Amino acid sequence: MADRFPPDIDMDTPSIARMYDYLLGGKDNFEADRVACDVLLERVPEVLSLANDNRAFLARAVEHVASRGVEQFLDLGAGLPTADNTHHVAQRTNPESRVVYVDNDPIVAVHGRALISDEGRTAFLHDDIRSTDRILDAPETRRLIDTDLPVCLMAVSLLHCLPDEDDPFGAMRALLDRLAPGSWVIFSHCVTDDPAAGDWITQKILSFGTPWGRVRSEREASVLFQGLELVSPWNDDRGCGPRTVDCATWRHPGRDPLTRPADPEVKLWEMAGVAVKR
């Protein structure tokens, strides 16, 4: 497999994108990624279901936003391609949907560009979400996305990969500020209500040498939604109950939305929400 990747790829240091690929049952990962995941799973077994539930949330959320008439998607921290990527879901709902993927992982860049086979409605940027102007002013973005019209800004399982000193929430706000009213946000973030558990996971991932931020509390992560209108996490749009929920329960058929997993033994989950800029 190694000869499929650029020669400067570090195969000995786990990558978040490749670890996520392994948890989703993918094949674009190395031994270091698999070992790192297995270390986490031994202490925090919910990591496996968390990854898969989060990917399913992405598909439900993109389908929901596309069904509301949004045709432009900016997917930050896109990760390695899997079965149902953003452009697949969006274009199933509306064939005119256009998607720009952004990721700073070089392996993701190699595979991401291989996705582009849909007659020019998808592009990939090898860049960092903290480069607001560079992302929005890139030729690929300008070709596909008109910021005078509603855009769906996506940061799914991303901001916990960035440390506080990089101001990840400020970077998201800077991007959102340049988007038109009527734009949407799809967001999820690893959270915990057990600070000790969150600190263990954070320190363990950092000990692998992997660039990482930290597990945050639900309160810390939900700051992203300040000033936005959160949509109902219920399939029938009812107005009761929480607006930010465990990603596994956001508009999931047959499940009531829950702020955290029902099992009190579960210490880690993805807080998720979808919101509109008015």
N, C-alpha and C positions, 0 to 999 in steps of 0.2 A: 504493500500500500504506500510506503514512504516515497517511492519514485513518482507518485502522482502529485506531490506537493513541491513548492519552491524549496531549494536546497538550504535556505536560511531558517527554515522552521525549526523551533526548539521542540524536539520530541520528548525531552526528559522532564520538562516542567508542565504540569497539568494546565490545560486551558479551559476556562469556563465553558466556551462554546463546544469544545470536544467532550467535556464531561457531561454536558446537557445532552449531546448527541448519544452518548453511551446510555444514559438513563432512559432515553426514548427508544432504545433498541437499534440505534444506527450503527454504521460500520466505519465512520470517518473519525476514529479516535485511536489513541496510542495506549500502550501498556501503562504509562504514567497516569493517564486520565482514568483508566479503569481502576487502578489501585487506589487513587484518591477517592473515587466515588465509593468504593467498597469500604474504605476507612470511615467515611461519613455514614454510610448505611448501617454499619455495625452499631453505631451509637444513636443515629437518628433515622430509623427505617422509613419514616414518612417522606424522606427525600425523593424516593422513587415515585410514589403516587403524586407528590407535589409537582414534579416535572411533567408528568402526563396530564394531570388535571389542568395545569397552567396552559399547556398547548391546546387542550380542548376548549378552554376559555377563550383563547385567541380566536379560534375559528368561529365560536358563537358570537363573539363581540364584533368581528369583522363583518360577518353576515348581517348582523343587526344594523350596523352603521351603513353598510352598502344598501340595505333595503330601505333606508331613510333618504336615499338619493345622493349620498356622497360618492363621488367618483375618483377622489384623489386621496392616496394613502402614503404617508411617510413613516416607514417602519424602522425605528431606531434599534440598534443592537439585534439585528435580524437573526443572527445565529446560522448554523448550518441548515441547509435545506432538508425538509422532511416531507411526509406524505401530503399534508395540506398546508401549503405556504399561503401567505397573505394574498398574493395575486391570484392563486387558484380559487380561494374562497370568494374574494371580491368579484372576480370576473365570472364566476358561476352565477352570482346574484345579478350583476350588471356587466355585460361584456365590454362596456366602454371604460371600466375602471382602470386607473393608472396607478402604478406603485413604484416608489423609489425606496430601495432598501439601503440602510447605512450600517456598516460594522467596521471595527478597526482590527479584527482578527485576520491575518493574512490567509489562513486556510479558508475562512468564510468568504473572503474575496474571490479566491479561485473558484469555489463552488457556486458562489452567488452569481458571478458573471455567466456561469453555465446555465443558469435559470432563464436567461433572456432569450426566449424563442417564441415570443408572442406578438410579433409584428410591431415592435416598438412601444408597447404599453408598459414595459417594465425596465427599470434601470437599477444599477448597483453602484454605490459609492463606498470606496475604502477610505473611511474617515472616522472621526471621533465626534460624538454628540456635543462635545463642548465647543466645537467649531461652528457656531451658529451661522455666521455669515457665509462661511465657506460652503456649508451644506446647502443653504437656500439659494446661494448665488452660483452654484455649480451648473455647468451647461446641461448636464443630465436632468437636474432638478427643474431648471427653467424650461426645458423642453416638455416635461410631463406635468408639472404642477404650477398652477396659477394661484398665487397667494391672495389674490383679490376674490377668490371663490373659496367655499368651505373645503378644508383639508382635514383628514383624520390623522392626528399625530399619535403614534404608537410607541410606548415604552413598556413592553411586556417583559417582566422578569429581568430588568436591566439596571435600575438605579442602585440596587443593593450591591452591584459590582463596582460602584464608584465611591471613594472615601469622601468624608465630609469636607475635607479641605479643597476638593475639586468642585464643590457646590453643585452637585448634580441637579438639585431642584431648581436652582437659579438658571442652569443651562436649559432646562425644560421650559421655564417661564420665558426665557429670552426667545426661544423658538415659537412658543405659543403667542407671544406678543406680536409677532410678525404675521400671524395668520388672521384671516378674515373672521368677523363674527359669523356664527353658524358652524364654525369648525368644531371637531370632536376630539376627544382624548380617550384612548384605550390604555389603561395602566394597571400593572400588577407589581407587587414588591414583596419580597420575603420578610415576614414579620413574626414576632413572638410576643407572648405575654410573660415569658420567663427569661429575665435578663441573663441569668447564668447560662441557660441553654443557648441563647443568642450569642453570647460572648465565646462559648466553646466552639460553635460552628465557625464564627468569624476568625478566631485565632487558628483553628485547625486549617482552614483554607489558606490563610496567609502563610502558615508554616510550610505549605507545599511550594512556596515561591510564586504562587499564582496572584496576579494583580486582582484586588478585591476591595470592596468597601466594607459594609457591615450589615448584619441583620438589624433592622430597626423595629421600633414599636409601631403599632397601628396608628397611634396619634402622630408620630413623626412622619410616617409615610403618607398619611392622608393630607398633609399640608399641600400636596400638589393640587388638590381639588379646590383650594381656596379661590373664591371668585368665579367658580364654574358651577353649572347646574348639573348635578348628578342625575342620571336617568334611573328609573326603577330597575332593580335586579330581578323583578318578577316577570315571567313570560306574558302575563296579562296586563302589565303596566300598572298594577295597583300601587297606591301611594303609601301604604303602611310599611313599617319595618325599616331595617337598616338600608343604607345606600351603598356603603362600601362593605364588601362581604368576602368570605373565603371563595377563591376563584372557582372551586369545584361546585359552588352552589349558585353562581351568577347565571340567571336565565337557563338553568339546567332543567330539562323536563323531568317532572316527578320529584324534584327536590325543592324544599323551601329554602330561601336565602338565609344563611347564617353568618354572623360576624366572624366566627372561628369554627374549626371542626368540632363536632359534637363530643368526640372522645377527649376527655380532659387530659389523657396521657399524651396526646399529640402536642408537641411544643413548637412546631414550625409550620407555617402555612403561607400562602400567597394572598395578601389582601388585594382585592381587585375592585375596579369600578370603571364606569364609562360615563363621560360627562360632555357637556356642550358649552362652548364659549358664546355668551350672549352679547 
